[in-house]
Amino acid sequence: MISFPALSLTQMKDSAARGMWALRARAALAALVLASLHSFAQPALAEPLLTISGGPDAAGQPIDISYDLPALQAMPKTNFVTTTMWTEGEQTFEGVALYALLQTLNVTSGKVIASAINDYKIEIPLAEITPEAPIIAYLRNGEEMTVRNKGPLWIVYPYDSDPQYQSEVVFSRSIWQLNRIEIAP
């Protein structure tokens, strides 16, 4: 036979209050654990690297879209090897052709105003954007570029492939730390 110690009414009330508090604490802890597990099960949202706005597109609609690195990498890739005045030796750049990106957005006229993290801005008329150049590079020599190393995005041209890419205008359009593009009429 099991015997229990006798409790006074006050001790029973204190014991019940402690039991209720412990029950509530366990329920709160369980809810917290479940919420944590739920958040681990959700895919992490990548940070947007490039925002494109403005317009209108060919259908007359405004443009407002952001791309993270996986979204840019999912587009058709292009790459080339070239030298630049800002780096040493040949560099291999990989990214998405600006022309192809604008086609996906149905942009057919106007100009591109590209801005860097430090608010440096350049303009490129759409008529001067070809399927070959420029590209929005997200890899240099197979590596993602850090902000310190002109990344994470850099508009680059295949400077060595054609003398037309070796002008002051083209060099000034080679914007690194790219983070915004506005489509203007």
C-alpha positions, 0 to 999 in steps of 0.5 A: 500500500502506498501512503501519501503525506497529508497536505494542508489546504494552503499546501494543496493550493500552492502545489496546484498553482505550481502544477498549473504553472509547470503545465503552462510552461511545458505547453509554451515550450512545446509550442516554441519547439514546434514553431522552431521545427516549422521554421527549419522545414521552410526553405530560406528566402534568399536575399534579392541581389538585383531589383528591376523597375520602371518600364513600361514593357512592350505591353505597356505594363510597369516592371517591378521584379527582384532576383536573388542569386539562384534566380539569376543562375537559373537563366541561360548562362553565358561566359567569356574570358577577358582582361579588364583594367580593374583586375590582373590577368585574364578573368573568366566571367559567367552570368546572364546576358543583359539582352536575355534578361530584358527579353524575359521582361518584354522590354523592347525600347528605352534605356537601362539605368544601372545603379551600384550599391554606392549609387553610382549610375550609368545609362545604356541605350537598349539599341546598344545591348546585344545578345553577346554583351554586356553580361551581368556577371555573378561569377568571376573565375568560378567564384561568387564575387564579394562586395569587396571584390566588385560583386556580387554583380558586375556588368562586364563586356568581352573587352578583348574580343572586339575594339568596340568594347575598348572605349571610355563609354564602355568602360564607364558602363562596366558597373560593379556592385550592381544592385538596381536597374531602372527601365526608362523611356 
